[in-house]
Amino acid sequence: MISYGYHRYPGRLFVVEGTDGSGKSTQLGLLYQWLKAEGYPVFFSEWNSSPLVKDTTRRAKKRRLFTPTTFSLLHATDFADRTERNIIPPLKAGAIVLADRYIYTAFARDVARGCDRAWVREIYKFAVKPTVAFFFRAPLDVAIDRIAAARPSLKYYEAGMDMEWSDDEEDSFKIFQGKILDEYDHMVHEFGLTQIDATQSIRTQQRQMREIVGRYLKEKLKEKVVLPK
Amino acid sequence: MKEMKFYGTALPALEIEPYSGKLIVIEGTDGVGRSTHVALLRTSLESAGHAVLDTGMTRSVLAGRGIKNARAGNTLGSLTLQLYYATDFADRLEKEMLPALRAGFVVLTDRYIYSAIARAVVRGADPAWIRAIYGMAVVPDAVFYLRLRSTQELAARVLASGHGFDYWESGMDLRLGTDYYDSFVAYQKLLLREFDRMSGEYGFRVIDAARPIRRVAGELLRAVKTVIGDEPAGQDGNVSPAISAASADAKKALPTTPTPQRPQEP
């Protein structure tokens, strides 16, 4: 089993991380457009996207079957499928893979739910180390305002209601997001995450992101894979 | 009452408290007769007045169906399968086995973490990685390893069971042979080697499963009864008969998870 830091592929892997409402998906979408326009072969990979696990996750959320441990393990299963199916093969072929949320999401959420830090990190040891992992950092109140504006109601696990920190959904969500943000802050140093100030304008953030990504691109990557337009 | 012990990091938010039940594991390769023996044991123990919960791989409410569907297709990767098994195990541990142990049940499990570890390792997983994941497992009161060295005999037993060869039990994903039989034989050899390696590490009690069912069942029942303290077994064989008395109340405390009557081969 090849583990984190030891995978060697010709492609590039860029991931975005951050709390809900940090604007990371918007940024990744813009990066995708740019890379495609530049002529690079780009692959997109999202959190919770495994066709083999999706139904199980949906059913478990609906019926509230999860504990922190099974929540963690089922998401790891989903991520394993994503790695085996959508991440390693395109990287081997020399493509650029963009991932919306990566292992750091699991580290932040699962530890916030009480799972052991070392145990969760061990589970994801099979993951490919990203070329760059961006962490879009928004202060808690900013992120919460953005979420409140975008979504009429929070889902049970999303709000961390399973942890019984509070009977109030909004309070629970705030507590949960606060814990998640603490975990991200710890990981900036631990995993060398590239922090982007998510309170800046969207264009400024995108400019910074493109500047950093540009350092890892070579003309040769364009010739590696030809994807249908 | 016994202190709960874990192989590694215990489950989060778990109150580690003494428990009065017994966790008995029946392990062994495919075709060795585990499910037959679990069924026989269950009947014997229940007629002796013990409340029994039996469980086995891929039977969890959470992940059982997902695993079956994933195995029915042709896109399931090895890491994904190993983590799916771990999810299934965790769900059964938290929702079935631990509550039953606390309530004084005899928990009979057809396979435990050892099969999962063996399957992962023969598929190239890092042995330390898979063990760390299963660090959440409770150390059982006894692990009975039904051992049969002849893979030809195992294959014959699988055929005799009437189900024929299964894709995963034959290790067809590993491409060890050109047909199910060759693959099964080669795959079970690899598994046997892993089980033998784990035998000392995890303190397996080896039961020679090459003998007729009746003899194996007899030895197994005597050994299990000693573990749960039903029969005088020297100095420490005087454990409480209260287990069976407690179990009537205990049944109410159990979650209403349906346990399939016919043990399935995972």
Interface residues (C-beta under 8 A of the other chain):
Chain A: M1 S3 S50 P51 L52 V53 D55 T56 A60 L65 F66 T67 P68 T69 T70 L73 L74 A76 T77 A80 D81 T83 E84 R85 R113 G114 C115 D116 A118 W119 E122 I123 K125 F126
Chain B: G8 T9 L11 P12 A13 V61 L62 A63 R65 G66 N69 A70 G73 T75 L76 G77 S78 L79 T80 Q82 L83 Y84 A86 T87 A90 D91 E94 K95 G124 A125 D126 W129 A132 I133 G135 M136
